[in-house]
Every structure is written in C-alpha cells, then in structure tokens.
C-alpha cells in the first residue's frame, strides 16, 4: 500500500486488485489527469489503471482480490497545517490549525517547589 497526494486529496494505491462499477468508458491516458477528473466528480471513489495509458474512473470501492490492476482509492482532503508561535511574558504559545484544543485550562492549586 502506498499513499500519494494529487488534487489536494490523499489517494491509497492498492496493487493486484480491480473494481466493478465504472462511472463511464472514458479513458484517461495518465494518472494525474484521471485523479484530477475523479477529484472533481462527486460520484468518483477510485481510479483503476487497467493497462498502458488506460485509466478509468470508478464509483465503487469493493476491491476484488482477483484483479491485476493498480487501484487508487480516494481518501480525504489533504490537510494543510498552519503553525504560529508567539512569546509573551516569559511563556511561549503555539497555535496550530486545523487542530484545536478542547477542554478547560485550569490553574493548578499546587505551588511549584
């Protein structure tokens, strides 16, 4: 298994498989254009490399063990992390997006030794 990114989406590459339900018989000649087309099609869940310069869009994700193709399964959107650090009053504060903290920040009643 290999994970790649294209069109701001994570794709999982599985070798030696195939899928059953094509979206159409439109053939793409390279991986980049087929992944881009799949990313812009809400029904598309995967791209299958069926032969030399033959990529097709699929709407199912049930892998067949009997296949011999490379399947690129659509994952989630690529996460862009933004991190900012600032210092104030002898403390360093770090903010990282898209992650957020939950819960309460409480002052400890214990005195440092």
N, C-alpha and C positions, 0 to 999 in steps of 0.2 A: 504494500500500500504506500502510496506517495501522495502528498498534499501539495497542490500548486495554487497560485492565485492568478486570476485573469478577470478583467472587467469588474474589479473590486469585489470579487466573490471567491470564496475558497472552494476548490474542487478536489475530490478524492479520486485518485486513479486506482482502479482495480483491474489487474491483468487476468486474462483467461476466463472471461465471463461474456455474457451478452444480455440484452433486454428483449422484450417482446413487442412493445407498442410504440411505433414511430409516430411522430407528430405529422410528418409528411414524407414524401420521397425526395425532397430537395436535398441535393448532395452538396456538401461543402468540401473544399479542396485542402483546407489546412485547419489545424487545431484552433488557432487564435480566432479566426472568423466564425467557426462553429460555436466556440464558447461564448463569444460576443452575442451571436444570434440567440443562443439559449438564455443568456442572462437577460435579454430584452423581451423574452417570451414567457409570460407568467405560467403557462402550461408546461413549459420545458423543465424537466428534472434531471436530465442527463444527456451526454453526448457519447456516441459509440463510434470508435474508429474501426471500421469494418474492412478496410483494405488500403492499399496505396492511394493516398489522396482521396479517401472516401470517409467522410464524417457525416453522421445523421443525428438529428435531434429526437429524443425520446421523452415520453411523458410518464413512464412507469419507472420504478426503482427496484423491482424484484429481480435480483441477479440470478441468472441461470449458470449453474456450475459446468454445463456442457459447452459453453461458448469458448471461443478462442480469441476474442477481441479485447481491446482496451476500452474500459468504460470509465467515463469521467462523471462522477455523481456530484450534483450541485449541493453545496453546503451553504453556510450563512455568509452574510456580508463581511467583507474584510474589515477588521477593527482598526481604526486609526486612533492611536494613543497620543494624547497631548498631555505633557507633563510640565508643571511650573513649580518652581521652588522659590520661596522668599524667606528672608530672615528679618526678625523683629524682636527687640527686647531680649536678645540672647537665645531665642528659640528659632528653629528652622521649621517652616511649614511647607508641606508638599501637597499639591493638588494634582490629581491625575484623572483625566477624562477619557473614556466614558464611564469609568468606575466611580462609585460613590460610596461613602461610608454610611453605615446605618447604626442605629442605637444612640446612646447618650454618652456624652463626655462628662464625667463626673470628677470632682476634685477629691483626691484621696484624703482621708482624715488622719492618715499616718504622717508623722513628721520624718523627713529624711535624717539619717544618722550621720 
